[in-house]
Amino acid sequence: MTVRALRYEGKKTVVLTEIAKPDPKEDEVRIKVKAVSICGSDVNGYKGSNSLRIAPLVMGHEFSGEIDCCGSKAKIFRPGMRVTANPNLCCGVCSNCKKGDFNLCDQKVVLGTSVGGRNIQGAMADYICVKEDNIIPLDDQLSFEEGAILEPAAVSLHGIKRGGDLEGKRISVIGAGPIGLLTIMLTKNMGVRQIISLDLVEKRLLFAKKCGASDMINLQVQNLSAVKTLTDQEGVDVVFDCVGNEKSMEQAINMVKNGGKIIVIGMAAEKINFPVKKFVAHEFQLFGSYQYKEEMEEVMALAAKKRIDLNSIITSVLPLDRGKDAFERLCSPEPEDAKIVLRP
């Protein structure tokens, strides 16, 4: 029996095709996918600029659905249950996994990606099989669409935690894509004094305001000195770089106060030039933030309590057969969408 899948077949090419209906292994469950959102890394893969998306590949690691059937040794969940999943399949035996730092497992593979040198089928399909250990029950208060936003929100929350106690602090968020918007939304709940959003696209800055930014700076028309003006010439306490290229790092170093923190969540560039002398002389603190650990469950609890509104960044919900259109829309230099969710 075959089912539908949206398969990435090379630069700017995704095709709705038929694949064999996956059968769960003994420790897996099969999920009927109800919603899958398109990650920025998927878009870069579509553009041919992400080495972790190697064609042919069914992408999609941000998703939710309903359990269809269970493998013989999968005993915790049952058919019909609404679920999402942590897409990171870790080894469980390395020193990082034993410490609970599953996000730092060097042996992991990731659903819908080529991480670890292996293509693993993702959720841009009618069905997907996932290890039972990675399944997370979806709170009844959340829609399937919201369930598909838990994974990127967890990325943001993990990065926020790397910034420490933010109460009363001034922060800036570079990049108002989905990760930046979710970072703004989540920090709004943490007693921050000021949230400054920076981007090159005015439409995205309007989304940032909707998510809770107190100030917006369009770097196409405003100078970076506007940050100092907004912060009494001090700069911000913490910068969240949700872009991760040389330009954004330069901006971060020029807007953070002496002794302040820079949290890098985005990783758009493989390598950058770095101003070591300035970094050392001002005692800036630099932190990388990669994926997440238990943050998917934490974000779900916040959403269920209506402390955050994940729906607010979903701008379009399209059927799977319009996947090509969705990717093209997100490739626009000034996209109208913040987040597109596909429904198989």
MITI-432099 format. One line per field, with one value per residue (C-alpha): residue in three letters; residue number from 0; x, y, z. Coordinates in Angstrom, 3 decimals. Layout:
N
type: ALA;...;
seq: NUM;...;
px: X;...;
py: Y;...;
pz: Z;...;
# end
This chain:
344
type: MET;THR;VAL;ARG;ALA;LEU;ARG;TYR;GLU;GLY;LYS;LYS;THR;VAL;VAL;LEU;THR;GLU;ILE;ALA;LYS;PRO;ASP;PRO;LYS;GLU;ASP;GLU;VAL;ARG;ILE;LYS;VAL;LYS;ALA;VAL;SER;ILE;CYS;GLY;SER;ASP;VAL;ASN;GLY;TYR;LYS;GLY;SER;ASN;SER;LEU;ARG;ILE;ALA;PRO;LEU;VAL;MET;GLY;HIS;GLU;PHE;SER;GLY;GLU;ILE;ASP;CYS;CYS;GLY;SER;LYS;ALA;LYS;ILE;PHE;ARG;PRO;GLY;MET;ARG;VAL;THR;ALA;ASN;PRO;ASN;LEU;CYS;CYS;GLY;VAL;CYS;SER;ASN;CYS;LYS;LYS;GLY;ASP;PHE;ASN;LEU;CYS;ASP;GLN;LYS;VAL;VAL;LEU;GLY;THR;SER;VAL;GLY;GLY;ARG;ASN;ILE;GLN;GLY;ALA;MET;ALA;ASP;TYR;ILE;CYS;VAL;LYS;GLU;ASP;ASN;ILE;ILE;PRO;LEU;ASP;ASP;GLN;LEU;SER;PHE;GLU;GLU;GLY;ALA;ILE;LEU;GLU;PRO;ALA;ALA;VAL;SER;LEU;HIS;GLY;ILE;LYS;ARG;GLY;GLY;ASP;LEU;GLU;GLY;LYS;ARG;ILE;SER;VAL;ILE;GLY;ALA;GLY;PRO;ILE;GLY;LEU;LEU;THR;ILE;MET;LEU;THR;LYS;ASN;MET;GLY;VAL;ARG;GLN;ILE;ILE;SER;LEU;ASP;LEU;VAL;GLU;LYS;ARG;LEU;LEU;PHE;ALA;LYS;LYS;CYS;GLY;ALA;SER;ASP;MET;ILE;ASN;LEU;GLN;VAL;GLN;ASN;LEU;SER;ALA;VAL;LYS;THR;LEU;THR;ASP;GLN;GLU;GLY;VAL;ASP;VAL;VAL;PHE;ASP;CYS;VAL;GLY;ASN;GLU;LYS;SER;MET;GLU;GLN;ALA;ILE;ASN;MET;VAL;LYS;ASN;GLY;GLY;LYS;ILE;ILE;VAL;ILE;GLY;MET;ALA;ALA;GLU;LYS;ILE;ASN;PHE;PRO;VAL;LYS;LYS;PHE;VAL;ALA;HIS;GLU;PHE;GLN;LEU;PHE;GLY;SER;TYR;GLN;TYR;LYS;GLU;GLU;MET;GLU;GLU;VAL;MET;ALA;LEU;ALA;ALA;LYS;LYS;ARG;ILE;ASP;LEU;ASN;SER;ILE;ILE;THR;SER;VAL;LEU;PRO;LEU;ASP;ARG;GLY;LYS;ASP;ALA;PHE;GLU;ARG;LEU;CYS;SER;PRO;GLU;PRO;GLU;ASP;ALA;LYS;ILE;VAL;LEU;ARG;PRO;
seq: 0;1;2;3;4;5;6;7;8;9;10;11;12;13;14;15;16;17;18;19;20;21;22;23;24;25;26;27;28;29;30;31;32;33;34;35;36;37;38;39;40;41;42;43;44;45;46;47;48;49;50;51;52;53;54;55;56;57;58;59;60;61;62;63;64;65;66;67;68;69;70;71;72;73;74;75;76;77;78;79;80;81;82;83;84;85;86;87;88;89;90;91;92;93;94;95;96;97;98;99;100;101;102;103;104;105;106;107;108;109;110;111;112;113;114;115;116;117;118;119;120;121;122;123;124;125;126;127;128;129;130;131;132;133;134;135;136;137;138;139;140;141;142;143;144;145;146;147;148;149;150;151;152;153;154;155;156;157;158;159;160;161;162;163;164;165;166;167;168;169;170;171;172;173;174;175;176;177;178;179;180;181;182;183;184;185;186;187;188;189;190;191;192;193;194;195;196;197;198;199;200;201;202;203;204;205;206;207;208;209;210;211;212;213;214;215;216;217;218;219;220;221;222;223;224;225;226;227;228;229;230;231;232;233;234;235;236;237;238;239;240;241;242;243;244;245;246;247;248;249;250;251;252;253;254;255;256;257;258;259;260;261;262;263;264;265;266;267;268;269;270;271;272;273;274;275;276;277;278;279;280;281;282;283;284;285;286;287;288;289;290;291;292;293;294;295;296;297;298;299;300;301;302;303;304;305;306;307;308;309;310;311;312;313;314;315;316;317;318;319;320;321;322;323;324;325;326;327;328;329;330;331;332;333;334;335;336;337;338;339;340;341;342;343;
px: 0.000;1.242;0.680;1.412;4.630;6.144;9.662;12.584;14.387;16.957;17.334;13.921;12.214;9.634;7.247;4.075;4.650;3.663;5.812;5.286;3.151;5.666;5.365;6.388;9.282;8.581;9.553;7.800;4.336;2.878;1.340;-1.279;0.157;-2.402;-0.144;3.491;5.090;7.879;11.085;13.500;16.090;13.696;13.422;17.209;17.255;14.754;17.018;19.918;21.851;21.542;24.012;21.686;19.000;20.277;17.909;15.920;14.336;10.883;11.408;9.366;10.389;7.799;4.538;1.609;-0.937;-2.844;-1.415;-2.536;-0.924;1.814;4.746;4.699;6.869;5.306;3.098;2.706;0.566;-2.419;-4.141;-6.258;-4.101;-3.227;0.544;3.573;7.167;10.719;12.301;15.829;16.703;19.625;21.926;21.065;24.465;27.037;28.230;25.985;22.879;23.683;23.809;20.467;22.074;20.363;20.638;24.429;24.463;26.982;25.396;21.841;19.808;16.809;13.489;13.127;16.825;20.238;21.772;24.301;24.807;21.523;18.315;15.411;11.854;10.060;6.445;5.630;3.682;0.433;2.171;5.407;6.881;8.582;10.225;7.780;10.379;10.175;6.386;4.853;1.090;-0.573;-2.566;-6.285;-6.256;-4.010;-4.931;-2.851;-1.552;-0.327;1.206;3.331;4.779;5.949;9.277;10.494;9.136;11.273;14.332;13.558;12.910;16.174;18.029;16.231;17.305;20.904;20.465;19.830;17.473;15.938;13.699;14.147;16.634;16.765;17.048;17.265;16.293;18.057;15.878;12.084;11.582;9.685;12.478;12.884;9.136;8.805;11.764;9.951;6.689;8.306;10.512;7.452;6.361;9.621;9.452;11.863;12.085;12.387;12.367;13.945;13.321;15.643;15.073;15.400;11.749;9.014;6.338;8.303;8.691;4.908;4.722;7.310;5.160;2.180;4.282;5.265;8.258;8.345;10.554;11.243;14.265;14.268;17.948;17.216;16.359;17.638;21.134;22.207;22.837;19.067;19.580;21.805;19.237;16.509;18.631;19.987;23.263;23.970;23.079;21.108;21.849;21.255;21.186;19.470;20.918;18.310;20.187;23.731;25.855;28.786;26.618;24.274;27.201;28.788;25.478;25.190;28.641;27.861;24.588;25.296;26.492;29.866;29.815;26.557;25.492;25.099;23.056;23.438;20.429;20.577;23.322;23.022;26.790;29.331;32.198;32.613;35.348;35.225;36.446;38.414;40.004;36.692;35.077;37.797;38.217;34.501;34.112;31.185;29.752;29.009;26.716;25.653;22.186;21.304;17.921;16.362;15.889;12.576;11.405;8.726;6.687;7.327;6.156;3.062;2.168;2.517;0.323;-2.323;-2.496;-2.885;0.299;1.541;-0.413;1.253;-1.503;-0.386;2.615;0.719;-0.187;-1.273;-2.542;-2.320;-2.959;0.095;-0.467;0.272;3.682;5.554;3.555;4.284;8.044;8.036;6.148;8.668;11.557;10.351;12.783;9.911;7.548;4.007;4.005;5.620;4.869;3.134;1.582;0.782;-2.101;-1.663;
py: 0.000;3.492;6.879;10.458;12.261;15.616;14.682;17.079;16.058;18.831;22.598;24.314;20.983;19.261;16.706;15.161;11.472;8.012;6.066;2.735;3.053;2.734;-0.214;0.476;-1.471;-3.250;-0.176;2.372;3.784;4.890;8.358;9.701;13.163;15.932;18.986;19.640;23.069;24.190;25.068;27.732;24.952;23.134;26.291;26.536;22.892;23.667;26.495;24.043;25.832;23.392;20.516;18.720;18.261;15.856;14.830;12.675;13.360;13.665;16.620;17.706;17.508;19.862;17.936;16.413;13.736;10.721;7.288;4.803;1.590;0.400;-1.994;-5.179;-3.759;-0.267;-0.444;3.117;4.657;3.374;4.017;7.163;9.189;12.754;13.221;15.144;13.916;14.920;14.351;13.870;10.161;9.935;7.003;6.951;5.561;8.323;10.559;13.422;11.229;9.760;13.305;14.137;16.420;14.610;17.687;17.270;13.600;13.280;10.043;11.289;11.380;13.640;12.939;14.726;15.597;14.267;14.906;12.202;11.385;9.472;10.522;9.806;10.170;13.186;14.174;15.819;12.668;10.960;8.702;8.576;5.993;7.225;5.467;5.305;6.888;10.064;10.411;13.290;13.297;16.410;18.405;18.416;22.221;22.461;22.034;19.881;23.091;24.347;20.934;21.465;24.673;23.104;21.984;25.403;27.002;24.544;25.718;29.277;28.347;26.438;29.477;31.748;29.529;29.926;33.646;33.104;35.199;37.838;39.598;43.350;42.972;44.683;42.221;42.335;39.668;39.723;38.179;38.120;34.773;32.059;31.391;35.102;35.625;32.708;34.036;37.368;35.661;33.536;36.225;38.462;36.084;36.396;39.887;41.480;45.252;45.789;43.665;45.168;43.310;43.842;42.695;43.850;43.252;45.557;42.872;40.688;43.559;43.925;40.237;40.960;43.725;41.362;38.808;41.322;43.385;46.800;48.368;47.482;48.481;48.063;47.757;48.641;52.194;52.619;52.586;50.142;53.143;53.189;50.395;52.656;55.464;53.133;51.921;55.214;54.603;51.444;48.690;45.574;42.994;39.997;39.558;36.573;36.092;34.104;34.502;33.342;34.873;37.297;40.398;39.451;38.585;41.956;43.616;41.647;42.693;46.333;46.430;44.387;46.209;45.525;42.127;41.262;37.968;36.934;33.783;32.373;30.276;30.699;29.119;30.561;30.669;27.846;30.191;33.882;36.399;37.336;40.503;38.736;41.853;43.642;40.500;40.009;43.677;44.088;40.688;39.706;36.257;34.093;31.049;28.631;27.120;23.946;22.251;21.492;18.862;18.890;22.225;20.811;19.712;23.036;25.073;22.883;23.618;27.357;27.154;25.062;27.706;30.428;32.151;32.073;31.998;29.683;30.324;33.931;33.042;30.603;32.714;30.003;26.424;24.642;21.088;18.923;19.057;22.799;22.188;23.586;26.804;27.007;26.679;29.260;31.722;31.300;31.834;35.340;38.115;39.672;36.802;37.567;34.503;33.971;30.244;27.895;24.652;21.842;19.428;16.000;
pz: 0.000;-0.801;0.832;-0.202;0.628;-0.321;-1.395;-1.783;-4.974;-5.399;-5.429;-5.663;-6.334;-4.144;-5.611;-4.223;-4.746;-3.506;-1.044;0.700;3.802;6.640;9.040;12.641;14.145;17.420;19.503;17.258;16.715;13.401;13.343;10.945;10.415;10.957;10.790;9.866;9.830;7.526;9.367;8.136;7.818;5.473;3.384;3.195;2.162;-0.587;-1.745;-1.897;0.851;3.765;3.903;6.350;3.693;1.039;-1.759;-2.092;1.298;2.836;5.171;8.191;11.853;13.398;13.471;15.317;14.591;15.789;16.549;13.919;15.205;17.559;17.310;19.373;22.172;22.210;25.292;26.587;23.872;21.957;18.613;18.501;20.895;19.864;19.944;18.849;18.943;19.687;16.266;17.648;17.769;20.181;20.961;24.682;25.712;25.157;27.999;26.859;26.748;30.158;31.583;29.984;27.407;24.540;22.334;22.385;21.352;18.521;17.280;16.824;13.671;13.162;11.485;8.159;7.872;6.854;10.295;11.174;7.504;7.214;5.509;7.878;6.572;7.994;8.515;5.186;4.436;5.369;7.898;9.863;12.259;15.430;18.382;21.272;23.575;21.493;21.594;23.568;24.291;22.877;25.424;24.617;24.843;21.778;18.135;15.803;14.213;17.576;18.174;15.070;16.571;19.850;18.381;17.176;20.351;22.332;20.380;21.459;25.089;25.374;24.047;26.497;29.384;28.264;28.921;32.647;34.780;32.515;35.015;34.747;31.875;28.528;25.680;21.910;19.393;16.021;13.344;13.348;11.673;13.560;16.104;16.771;17.103;19.501;21.510;21.842;22.787;25.472;27.010;27.298;30.087;31.997;33.432;30.988;31.039;27.297;24.129;21.014;17.750;14.775;11.211;7.604;6.669;7.921;7.730;10.118;12.558;12.603;13.587;16.295;17.730;17.776;19.677;22.352;21.221;22.869;20.177;16.552;14.457;10.682;9.815;6.187;7.188;10.762;12.185;14.873;17.123;17.648;20.187;22.313;22.018;23.274;26.193;27.592;25.747;27.752;25.313;26.159;28.837;26.579;22.798;21.217;17.753;15.823;12.539;13.199;10.472;10.482;10.167;13.001;15.280;14.529;15.374;18.599;19.784;18.998;20.935;24.078;27.189;28.762;30.436;28.673;27.122;23.497;22.904;19.390;18.374;14.598;12.521;9.051;8.512;8.682;9.646;10.493;11.219;14.894;16.718;19.456;21.009;21.468;22.800;25.408;26.369;27.126;28.810;26.639;27.358;24.343;24.484;21.787;22.013;20.139;19.930;23.341;26.036;27.950;26.555;24.215;27.222;28.989;26.003;25.685;29.316;28.711;25.599;27.370;30.124;27.436;28.564;24.971;21.720;19.230;16.698;16.397;14.230;11.983;8.973;6.527;6.718;3.356;2.138;1.493;-2.247;-2.122;-0.571;-3.580;-3.317;0.414;-0.079;-2.858;-0.663;2.134;-0.300;-1.123;-0.079;1.853;2.670;3.716;5.960;9.334;9.591;7.162;8.370;5.936;6.519;4.852;
# end
